[in-house]
Amino acid sequence: MNLFDKLGVLADAAKYDVSCSSSGGSRNNKNGVGNSHTAGICHTWSDDGRCVSLLKILLSNECIYDCVYCVNRVSNDVPRASFTADEVIELTMNFYRRNYIEGLFLSSAVLKNPSYTMELMLDIVKRLRNEHGFYGYIHIKGIPGADEKLINEAGMFVDRMSINIELPSDKGLEVLAPQKPKKALLKPMQQINNKIIEMKDAQKIYRRGNSTGITKESSRGKLFVPAGQSTQLIIGATPDRDLSILKLSEALYDNFNLKRVYYSAYVPTLSDPRLPALIKPPLLREHRLYQADWLLRFYGFGADELLSKNNPDFNPELDPKADWALRNLHLFPVEINSIDYEMLLRIPGIGVQSAKRIITARRVGRLSFDDLKKIGVVLKRAGHFITCQGKIFETYSKNEVIVKESLVSAKLLPQGRKYVGGQMSLLSTINENGLGENMSDLYLFDSPENTKQWLSYYNQPQDGRLLLSDIHL
C-alpha cells in the first residue's frame, strides 16, 4: 500500500475521535488557491481563538482489542494499514512546509500491546522535536496500560495528551470494552495530572531561588503537556442518562484538572445486539452536553443544579441554562444594577463577556435596557429574568408557558415535529412500524425488539425507563 492510500485509510479511521475538534471539508481546488482535502486535515482552536489546522491520523488501525463500538476492532473486516515512523514524520514536515497544517494529532489502535504502541508514538514525537526541529503543536493519545515511563517521557515532547475513557459507565465498559478495565483508563490520567503539578511546583521553587539542585531545564513545567490533557466520551452507545455523564465530566475536571471533555454522538456503523440500533446519531443530545459542559467550566454551575434524579436528562427544546432558569422562576426577576457576577452568569441571554461588561459599566452609573442592548445582552431572553432600575422589560411575563415559548429556539426543532415530555421513554413512543412518532433525536431506534435486546445487556427495565449508572472514580 502506497503512502497516499495509507493516508486515506488512517485519516478516515481517525475521524471518530473528536477530541481535537472538527474534521476537514471536501472542497477541491478548481484553479484557485488551497485545497481542503478530507484526508487528515482537521481544525482545532487555540486559547487565543485562532483556528489551527492539524494533520489528524492514526499510526495504525490494526488493533488487538475487540471493543464492540469501534470500527477498528480486531473482528471487523476493514482495510488495515500502519505508518512507519519515517512516513509520519515525512507527512508532518511536508504538510507543514506547504502551510497545510500547523501541528500533528497522532492517535493509534493498539498494536501488539499498549507499551509497544506507545513506544512507537514516542519515537515519532522525539524525532520530530530533536532531529527535525519541529516546534509546531503536537497532540497525541496516551495508550492506557502503557508503561508509566513512556507516558512521562512522551509528555515532555507534546503539547497535549489525551486518555479516552470512551464509555461513561462501569457497565458500559464491561459490556462493550471488556479488555479495557476502568483502572487502566484512570491511572494514566492521574499520572499525567500528578506530573503536571510536580513540574509546576518545581518551576515555582526555581523562580523563588533554591538549594535543592533543581535546574532551570528540569523546572520548566511548561515543557510537560503544557496544553493539558483531555478525554472523550461516546454518547448513545450505552443507555446512560445525561446526569450520569455530566457528573462523570464534573468529577474528571475536579480530580484530574482536565482541560476539556469531548462528547461524540455514537455513529451506528456496526451491527451488534450490544449496540443500539439507531436511525441516526443523537446529535442534539451531544449538543446539550457541550452546552452543559460549558456551564460547568465557565458559568459556575454544578451537575446537580442542571439535572437531578427526577430530571436526569436534558430538555430537547431548551438549552440547559434556559431550562434551569425556567425551573427556578422563583429566583427571578433580579435587579441588573445590584446582583453579583455569579448571578449575572445564570441569566439566559447574558454570557461571560456581557457579564463582565455589566460589572465594569456599573462602576460608572446605573444601567438601562438600552445600555444592556449596547453591551450585547439578548433581551428577548434576559428580559423575563431581570429588572433595570426597578422596571421590567416590555415582554416580561410571569407565565411559565409564555416564558418557555420565548426561550425555545425554532431552529433546533425538526420540521413537522413537536416534542413531548418523557424524552427518554424509549419504547412508549415507538409505533408498530418501529419509528418514533414524537420522539426527540436523543434516541431514534429502528425497532422495539432491538431496543429491548440492547437494554437487556445493561440490566435495564424493558419498559423504556432507564436507570442511573456511573463510573466511580
C-alpha positions in Angstrom: 0.0 0.0 0.0 1.5 3.4 -1.0 1.7 6.3 1.3 -1.3 8.2 -0.2 -3.5 5.1 0.2 -2.3 4.7 3.8 -3.2 8.3 4.5 -6.7 7.7 3.2 -7.3 4.7 5.4 -5.7 6.0 8.6 -7.1 9.6 8.3 -10.6 8.1 7.8 -10.1 5.8 10.7 -9.2 8.8 12.9 -12.4 10.8 12.2 -14.3 9.2 15.0 -12.0 10.8 17.6 -13.4 14.3 18.2 -11.0 15.4 20.9 -9.2 17.8 18.6 -12.5 19.1 17.2 -13.8 19.0 13.7 -12.6 17.3 10.6 -11.7 19.0 7.3 -14.0 19.6 4.4 -14.0 18.0 0.9 -13.8 21.2 -1.2 -11.3 20.5 -4.0 -9.1 23.1 -5.7 -10.5 24.3 -9.0 -7.9 26.6 -10.4 -7.8 28.5 -7.1 -5.6 28.7 -4.0 -5.6 26.0 -1.3 -7.2 22.6 -1.0 -9.4 21.3 1.8 -8.9 17.6 1.2 -10.6 15.2 3.6 -7.6 13.0 4.2 -6.3 14.0 7.5 -6.7 17.8 7.9 -8.8 18.8 10.9 -9.2 22.1 12.8 -9.0 23.0 16.4 -8.8 26.3 18.3 -6.0 27.8 20.4 -6.5 29.6 23.7 -6.4 32.9 21.9 -9.2 31.9 19.5 -7.1 31.1 16.4 -8.2 28.3 14.2 -5.3 25.8 13.9 -5.1 23.1 11.2 -3.8 19.7 12.3 -2.8 16.6 10.5 -5.1 14.1 12.2 -4.1 10.4 11.6 -3.8 7.1 13.3 -0.4 5.5 13.4 -2.2 2.2 12.8 -5.7 0.8 12.7 -4.5 -2.8 13.4 -5.9 -3.4 16.8 -5.6 -6.3 19.3 -8.8 -5.2 21.1 -12.3 -6.1 20.2 -14.3 -3.1 21.5 -17.8 -3.6 20.2 -18.5 0.1 19.3 -15.2 0.6 17.5 -14.9 0.4 13.7 -11.2 -0.7 14.1 -12.0 -3.6 16.4 -10.0 -6.8 15.6 -13.1 -8.7 14.4 -14.2 -6.1 12.0 -13.5 -6.6 8.3 -12.0 -3.2 7.2 -8.8 -2.3 5.3 -5.8 -2.3 7.6 -2.7 -0.1 7.4 0.2 1.1 9.5 2.5 4.0 9.1 6.2 3.8 9.7 7.8 6.5 11.9 9.5 7.9 8.8 6.2 8.2 6.9 4.5 10.1 9.7 7.5 12.4 10.0 7.7 12.9 6.3 3.9 13.7 6.1 4.1 16.1 9.0 7.1 18.0 7.8 6.0 18.2 4.2 2.5 19.3 5.1 3.9 21.9 7.5 6.3 23.3 4.9 3.4 23.7 2.5 1.4 25.5 5.1 -1.3 22.9 5.1 -1.0 22.3 8.8 0.3 23.9 12.0 0.5 20.7 14.0 0.0 17.0 14.4 -2.8 15.0 16.1 -1.5 11.4 16.4 -3.5 8.5 17.8 -3.4 4.8 17.2 -5.1 1.4 17.6 -3.2 -0.9 20.0 -0.5 -2.8 18.1 0.8 -5.9 19.9 0.5 -4.3 23.4 0.0 -0.8 24.8 3.7 -0.2 25.7 4.8 -1.3 22.2 2.3 1.2 20.6 3.2 4.0 23.0 6.9 3.5 22.3 6.3 3.8 18.5 4.4 7.1 19.1 7.1 8.4 21.4 9.8 7.7 18.9 7.9 9.8 16.3 7.4 12.9 18.5 11.0 12.7 19.8 12.4 12.6 16.3 10.1 15.4 15.2 11.3 17.7 18.0 15.0 16.7 18.2 16.0 15.7 14.7 13.7 17.8 12.6 13.4 20.9 14.8 9.6 20.8 14.6 8.1 23.1 17.2 4.5 23.1 16.0 1.6 21.9 18.1 1.5 18.1 18.8 -1.4 16.3 20.4 -1.0 12.5 21.0 -3.2 9.9 22.5 -1.8 8.2 25.6 -2.3 4.4 25.4 -4.0 3.1 28.6 -1.9 0.2 30.0 1.4 1.5 28.6 4.5 1.8 30.8 4.5 4.9 33.1 8.0 5.9 31.9 6.8 6.0 28.3 3.8 8.2 29.3 6.0 10.6 31.3 8.7 10.9 28.5 6.1 11.5 25.8 4.6 14.3 27.9 7.9 16.2 27.7 7.6 16.4 23.8 3.9 17.0 23.2 1.6 19.9 23.9 -1.5 17.9 24.8 -2.1 14.3 25.7 -5.5 12.5 25.7 -6.6 9.4 27.5 -10.0 8.5 26.1 -12.5 6.9 28.6 -15.0 6.5 25.7 -17.8 4.9 27.7 -19.4 6.8 30.6 -20.2 3.9 33.0 -18.7 0.8 34.5 -21.4 -1.4 32.9 -20.8 0.1 29.5 -17.1 -0.7 29.8 -17.9 -4.2 30.9 -20.3 -4.9 28.0 -18.6 -3.1 25.1 -14.9 -2.9 26.0 -14.1 -5.7 28.5 -10.4 -5.6 27.6 -10.2 -2.0 28.9 -10.6 -2.1 32.7 -11.6 1.2 34.3 -8.4 1.3 36.4 -6.2 1.1 33.2 -8.1 4.2 31.9 -8.0 6.3 35.0 -4.4 5.5 36.1 -2.6 7.3 33.3 -4.9 10.3 33.7 -3.9 10.6 37.3 -0.3 10.1 36.4 -0.4 12.9 33.9 -2.1 15.2 36.3 0.4 14.5 39.1 3.3 15.1 36.7 1.9 18.4 35.6 1.5 19.5 39.2 5.0 18.3 40.1 6.6 20.2 37.2 4.7 23.4 38.0 5.8 23.1 41.7 9.4 22.7 40.6 9.1 25.8 38.4 7.8 27.8 41.4 10.7 26.6 43.5 13.3 27.5 40.9 11.8 31.0 40.5 12.0 31.7 44.2 15.6 30.5 44.3 16.5 27.2 45.9 19.3 25.0 47.0 17.7 21.7 46.0 19.6 21.2 42.9 16.6 21.8 40.6 17.9 23.1 37.3 16.3 25.6 35.0 15.5 23.0 32.4 14.0 20.5 34.8 11.9 23.2 36.4 10.2 24.3 33.3 6.7 23.0 34.0 5.6 24.3 30.6 7.5 21.5 28.9 5.2 18.8 30.3 1.9 18.7 28.4 1.6 22.5 28.6 -1.8 22.4 26.9 -3.1 19.9 29.5 -5.0 16.7 29.0 -8.4 15.9 27.6 -10.7 12.9 27.1 -13.6 11.7 25.0 -17.0 10.2 25.9 -19.2 8.4 23.4 -22.8 9.4 23.8 -25.6 7.0 22.9 -23.8 3.7 22.6 -24.9 2.8 26.2 -28.2 3.7 28.0 -26.6 6.1 30.4 -28.5 9.2 31.5 -27.3 12.7 30.9 -26.9 13.2 34.7 -24.5 10.3 34.9 -22.5 11.6 32.0 -22.4 15.1 33.3 -21.4 14.1 36.9 -18.6 12.0 35.4 -17.3 15.0 33.5 -17.5 17.2 36.6 -15.5 14.6 38.5 -12.9 14.4 35.8 -12.5 18.2 35.8 -12.2 18.2 39.6 -10.0 15.2 40.1 -7.7 15.4 37.1 -7.8 19.0 36.1 -8.8 18.2 32.5 -8.7 21.0 30.0 -11.6 19.5 28.1 -14.1 16.6 27.9 -15.2 16.0 24.4 -18.6 14.3 23.6 -19.1 12.2 20.5 -22.5 11.2 19.4 -22.4 7.4 18.7 -22.4 6.8 14.9 -24.1 3.5 14.1 -21.5 1.9 11.8 -21.7 -1.7 13.1 -24.5 -4.1 13.7 -24.4 -5.9 17.1 -27.1 -6.7 19.6 -25.0 -5.0 22.3 -25.3 -1.7 20.4 -28.4 0.5 20.0 -30.0 0.2 16.6 -30.1 3.9 16.0 -31.5 5.5 12.8 -29.2 8.5 13.3 -26.6 9.7 15.8 -28.0 11.6 18.8 -26.5 14.9 17.7 -28.9 17.1 19.7 -28.0 15.2 22.9 -24.3 15.7 22.2 -25.0 19.5 21.7 -26.8 19.7 25.0 -23.9 18.0 26.8 -21.5 20.5 25.3 -23.7 23.4 26.4 -23.8 22.0 29.9 -20.1 21.3 30.0 -19.6 25.0 29.2 -21.8 25.9 32.1 -19.7 23.7 34.4 -16.4 25.2 33.3 -17.2 28.9 32.8 -20.5 29.7 34.5 -20.2 28.2 37.9 -23.0 25.6 37.6 -22.8 22.2 39.2 -24.1 19.0 37.6 -26.7 18.6 40.3 -28.1 22.0 39.6 -28.7 21.3 35.9 -30.1 17.8 36.4 -31.4 15.6 39.1 -32.7 12.1 39.7 -36.2 13.3 39.0 -35.0 15.1 35.9 -32.0 13.1 34.7 -31.9 14.2 31.0 -31.6 17.5 29.2 -34.6 19.2 27.7 -34.5 18.9 23.9 -36.4 22.1 23.5 -34.3 24.3 25.8 -30.6 24.8 26.3 -29.5 23.7 29.9 -29.2 27.3 31.2 -32.6 28.4 30.0 -34.1 25.1 31.3 -32.5 25.8 34.7 -33.9 29.3 34.8 -37.4 28.2 33.8 -37.3 25.6 36.7 -36.2 28.3 39.1 -38.5 31.2 38.2 -39.0 31.9 41.9 -35.4 33.3 41.9 -36.3 36.0 39.3 -36.6 38.8 38.4 -33.3 40.2 39.7 -32.1 43.8 39.6 -29.4 44.1 37.0 -27.7 47.0 38.8 -27.2 45.2 42.1 -26.8 41.4 41.6 -23.3 39.9 41.8 -21.3 38.5 38.9 -22.1 34.8 39.7 -25.9 35.5 39.4 -25.4 37.5 36.2 -23.9 34.4 34.6 -27.1 32.4 35.4 -29.4 34.7 33.5 -30.4 33.5 30.0 -29.2 35.9 27.3 -26.1 37.0 29.3 -22.8 35.4 28.6 -19.4 35.7 30.3 -18.3 38.8 28.3 -21.6 40.6 28.7 -21.5 39.9 32.5 -18.0 41.3 32.7 -19.1 44.4 30.8 -22.1 44.9 33.0 -19.9 44.8 36.1 -17.5 47.3 34.6 -20.3 49.7 33.3 -22.0 49.7 36.7 -19.0 51.5 38.2 -19.8 54.5 36.1 -23.6 54.6 36.5 -26.9 52.7 36.7 -27.8 50.7 33.5 -30.9 50.9 31.5 -32.3 48.4 29.0 -30.8 50.4 26.1 -27.4 50.1 27.8 -27.8 46.4 28.0 -28.5 46.1 24.3 -25.3 48.0 23.5 -23.4 45.7 25.9 -24.6 42.7 24.0 -27.3 41.3 26.2 -30.0 39.3 24.4 -33.1 41.0 25.9 -35.6 38.7 24.2 -34.2 36.0 26.6 -32.9 38.0 29.5 -36.0 40.3 29.7 -38.0 37.7 31.5 -35.5 37.4 34.3 -34.3 41.0 35.1 -35.3 44.5 36.1 -33.4 47.7 35.3 -33.7 50.4 37.9 -36.8 48.6 39.2 -38.5 48.5 35.8 -39.5 45.3 34.0 -38.8 44.7 30.3 -41.7 45.2 27.8 -42.0 41.5 27.1 -41.7 40.4 30.7 -44.1 37.7 31.9 -44.5 35.5 35.0 -46.4 32.9 33.0 -44.1 29.9 32.6 -45.7 28.8 29.3 -45.1 32.2 27.7 -41.6 32.4 29.1 -40.8 28.9 27.7 -42.2 29.8 24.2 -39.9 32.8 24.1 -36.9 30.8 25.0 -37.4 27.9 22.6 -35.3 28.1 19.5 -37.3 27.0 16.5 -34.1 26.1 14.6 -33.5 23.2 17.0 -36.8 21.6 16.2 -37.1 19.1 13.4 -39.6 20.1 10.8 -43.1 18.8 11.4 -42.3 17.6 14.9 -43.3 18.6 18.4 -41.6 17.4 21.5 -43.4 15.8 24.3 -42.4 15.1 27.9 -40.6 11.9 28.9 -37.8 12.4 26.3 -36.1 9.1 27.3 -39.2 6.9 27.4 -37.7 4.9 24.6 -40.4 2.3 23.9 -43.6 4.1 24.6 -43.1 6.4 21.6 -42.2 3.7 19.1 -45.1 2.8 16.9 -45.8 -0.5 15.2 -43.6 0.5 12.2 -40.7 1.0 14.5 -40.5 4.7 14.1 -40.9 7.4 16.8 -44.0 9.5 16.3 -43.0 12.2 18.7 -39.5 11.1 19.8 -36.7 13.5 20.3 -33.5 12.7 18.4 -31.8 11.8 21.7 -32.6 8.3 20.6 -34.2 7.1 17.4 -34.5 3.3 17.1 -35.4 1.2 14.2 -37.5 -1.3 16.2 -38.7 -2.0 19.7 -37.3 -5.6 19.6 -33.8 -4.3 19.0 -34.2 -1.8 21.8 -35.3 -4.4 24.3 -32.4 -6.7 23.4 -30.0 -3.8 23.8 -31.3 -2.8 27.2 -31.1 -6.3 28.5 -27.2 -6.2 28.4 -27.3 -3.3 30.8 -29.7 -4.7 33.4 -32.2 -2.0 32.4 -36.0 -2.3 32.6 -37.7 -3.3 29.4 -40.4 -0.7 29.6 -38.0 2.0 28.4 -37.3 3.6 31.8 -33.5 4.0 32.2 -31.7 3.7 35.5 -28.8 5.9 36.5 -25.3 4.4 36.3 -21.9 5.9 36.9 -18.2 5.4 36.6 -16.9 5.6 40.2 -13.6 7.4 40.3 
